Amino acid sequence: MSFESIPAVHRDDVAEILIPADRIATRLDEMAAEIDRDYEGKEVLLIGVLKGAIFVMADLARRLNVPVAMDFMACSSYGSSTTSSGTVRIMKDLDADIDDKHVIIVEDIVDSGLTLDYLVRNLRSRHPASLEVASLLTKPSRREIDLPVRYVGFEVPDVFVVGYGLDFAERYRGLSDIVVLRPEAYGG
């Protein structure tokens, strides 16, 4: 596979393109259609988990036909590491009240499940009408806590992926493809 879509500055760091941009776009179309079907006649509040979910959430919201509002949370459990520390901190909370709203948490990737478990428990305590999760990627082989993810883009193997919002130390987020990094790029 050609690396032409990867900016030259990052090409040496990429082992392979795991999911090209066109497959991401097609899957987001399908996920939006599922959400439209499930929430027909209702307004949906998408809650993006910053920073990684920003691309997924923006592209998903543009594809939805149901009324949609958006808010953001920032949680930290990784820092600049490649694995979750298991300690979750809310760095930015919601601006809106979610009481009696139909909420979909939008994630870039569900890995260990630790951050998402904390977030789901926290948001459930705020009494939404419904609460579901949409994630572009899921990595079941790394799961420490089994959580239902209602809308899944792709299941990925246990490799270190970046692009389309996912980063390593704030790099690679803007790649349009999901790529596997060479271990040398992240000290693995």
C-alpha positions in Angstrom: 0.0 0.0 0.0 1.3 3.5 -0.9 2.0 5.9 1.8 1.2 8.9 -0.4 -1.6 10.0 2.0 0.9 10.3 4.8 2.8 13.6 5.1 6.5 13.1 4.4 7.4 14.1 7.9 5.6 11.0 9.3 6.2 8.4 6.6 9.3 6.8 8.3 7.3 6.4 11.5 4.5 4.4 9.8 4.6 0.6 9.6 1.3 0.2 7.7 -1.9 1.9 6.9 -4.4 -0.2 8.8 -7.7 1.6 7.8 -7.6 4.0 4.9 -9.6 7.3 4.9 -12.2 6.0 2.4 -13.0 3.0 4.6 -13.4 5.3 7.6 -15.8 7.6 5.7 -17.9 4.6 4.6 -18.1 3.2 8.1 -19.1 6.6 9.5 -21.9 6.8 6.9 -23.1 3.4 8.2 -22.8 4.3 11.9 -24.8 7.6 11.2 -27.5 5.6 9.5 -27.8 3.3 12.6 -28.0 6.2 14.9 -30.6 7.9 12.7 -32.7 4.8 12.8 -32.3 4.2 16.6 -33.1 7.9 17.5 -35.7 8.8 14.9 -37.9 11.6 16.3 -35.4 12.4 19.1 -32.6 14.8 19.6 -29.2 13.4 20.4 -26.5 14.9 22.5 -23.0 13.8 21.3 -20.4 14.0 24.0 -16.9 13.9 22.5 -14.0 12.8 24.6 -11.2 15.2 23.9 -8.9 15.4 22.2 -9.0 12.1 20.2 -12.7 12.1 19.3 -12.8 15.5 17.7 -12.5 14.2 14.1 -14.9 11.3 14.6 -17.5 13.4 16.3 -17.4 16.2 13.7 -17.6 13.8 10.8 -20.3 11.7 12.5 -22.4 14.8 13.4 -22.3 16.1 9.8 -23.7 12.7 8.7 -26.7 12.6 11.1 -30.2 13.5 10.1 -31.6 13.5 13.6 -31.3 16.8 15.5 -27.9 16.8 17.2 -26.2 18.9 19.9 -22.6 18.6 20.9 -20.6 18.9 24.1 -17.1 17.8 25.1 -15.3 16.3 28.1 -11.6 15.9 28.5 -10.4 13.0 30.5 -6.8 11.9 31.1 -5.5 8.4 31.8 -2.7 8.1 29.4 -0.5 11.3 29.5 2.2 10.7 26.9 2.3 6.9 27.5 1.0 4.2 25.2 -1.0 2.5 27.9 -3.6 3.7 30.4 -2.5 4.5 33.9 -5.9 3.3 35.2 -6.3 6.6 37.1 -8.9 8.8 35.3 -9.1 12.6 35.8 -11.7 14.9 34.3 -9.8 17.8 32.8 -12.9 19.5 31.3 -16.5 18.8 32.3 -19.6 19.3 30.3 -21.1 22.7 29.7 -24.7 21.4 29.4 -26.9 19.5 31.8 -27.7 16.0 30.4 -30.7 15.2 32.6 -33.3 13.4 30.5 -31.3 13.8 27.2 -30.4 11.0 24.8 -26.6 10.9 25.1 -24.0 9.2 22.9 -20.4 9.3 24.2 -18.1 9.5 21.1 -14.7 8.0 21.5 -11.8 7.5 19.1 -10.8 4.2 20.6 -11.9 1.9 23.4 -8.8 0.1 24.7 -8.6 -1.1 28.3 -12.1 0.3 29.0 -11.0 2.0 32.2 -11.5 5.5 31.1 -14.8 4.7 29.4 -16.1 2.8 32.5 -15.4 5.8 34.7 -17.0 8.1 32.2 -20.2 6.0 31.8 -20.6 5.7 35.5 -20.1 9.5 35.9 -22.6 10.4 33.2 -25.2 7.8 34.3 -25.3 9.5 37.7 -26.5 12.7 35.9 -29.7 10.9 34.8 -29.8 11.0 31.0 -32.8 9.5 29.2 -30.4 7.1 27.5 -26.7 6.6 27.3 -24.8 4.8 24.6 -21.2 4.7 23.3 -20.0 5.2 19.7 -16.3 4.5 19.1 -14.4 4.6 15.8 -12.1 1.8 17.1 -12.3 -0.9 19.6 -9.4 -3.1 20.8 -11.0 -6.1 22.6 -7.7 -7.9 23.2 -6.7 -5.1 25.6 -10.0 -4.9 27.5 -9.8 -5.0 31.3 -13.4 -4.0 31.8 -16.2 -5.3 29.5 -18.4 -2.4 28.4 -21.1 -2.3 25.8 -20.1 -0.2 22.8 -23.3 0.3 20.8 -21.8 1.8 17.7 -18.4 0.4 16.6 -16.5 1.5 13.6 -13.7 -1.1 13.5 -12.2 -3.7 15.7 -8.4 -3.5 15.6 -5.7 -5.8 16.7 -3.3 -5.1 19.6 -1.0 -2.7 17.7 -0.3 0.9 18.4 -2.5 3.0 16.1 -2.6 6.7 15.4 -4.3 9.0 13.0 -7.8 10.4 12.5 -7.7 11.9 16.0 -5.5 9.3 17.7 -2.1 10.5 18.8 1.2 9.7 20.4 2.5 12.6 22.5 0.2 15.0 20.5 1.6 13.9 17.1 -0.2 12.2 14.2 -3.7 13.3 15.1 -4.3 14.9 11.7 -3.5 11.9 9.6 -6.6 11.0 7.5 -5.9 7.2 7.8 -5.5 5.0 10.8 -2.0 3.8 10.8 0.2 1.4 12.8 3.3 3.1 14.2 6.7 1.5 14.0 7.9 0.7 17.6 10.9 3.0 17.1 8.5 5.9 16.7 7.1 5.5 20.2 9.9 3.7 22.1 8.1 0.4 22.0 
